[in-house]
């Protein structure tokens, strides 16, 4: 659990903190667009094109931050994603060998994926793999114009938005799995258990409330009115 918490902190630093450190640090008139951090190089000028001009790297982060981001992401891909890959391969083989499978029509999945920890960690692994494939720094390795570990190149900026979507989904899954730490506190664990039991009742209440709101809204709309 401590290892998972540490990997989450590294992931937050690389995806939510360090890539925004240079924002708002511009100086002088007309230089507000020069402190874009993670933003597209030409986004401040209102252009939606992903073509990087000759001044694109003026918006880049300092080399120290770029190196730190690259190291953190390498750690996530190797240690966090690698650990989850080993975990899922191990338990998938174990369930297939013991024939502990759950069938959905013609498809069979390992039994461990039926638990929320299983399928959420599997989705996290998939999103981390997609992030590795879309990594803008890797796409800019061959065309970085001398700026090491930059995200600002034609291929890299084309990947920024889909990469950020994968990163957002992975972040939510990390925090979902973090809720499993509630077992260390009896009070928090009891609260989490009550919440899971009450969610279905809350959903039924919201459904009933929506039904009555729609019913009275349609009835009032059918009534002859003088505007």
Secondary structure as UniProt FT lines:
FT   HELIX           2..12
FT   HELIX           13..17
FT   HELIX           18..20
FT   TURN            21..24
FT   TURN            29..30
FT   HELIX           32..34
FT   TURN            37..38
FT   TURN            41..46
FT   TURN            54..55
FT   HELIX           56..59
FT   HELIX           63..75
FT   HELIX           76..81
FT   HELIX           82..97
FT   TURN            98..99
FT   STRAND          101..104
FT   TURN            105..106
FT   STRAND          107..110
FT   HELIX           111..114
FT   HELIX           116..134
FT   HELIX           136..139
FT   TURN            145..146
FT   TURN            148..149
FT   HELIX           154..178
FT   HELIX           179..184
FT   HELIX           186..222
//
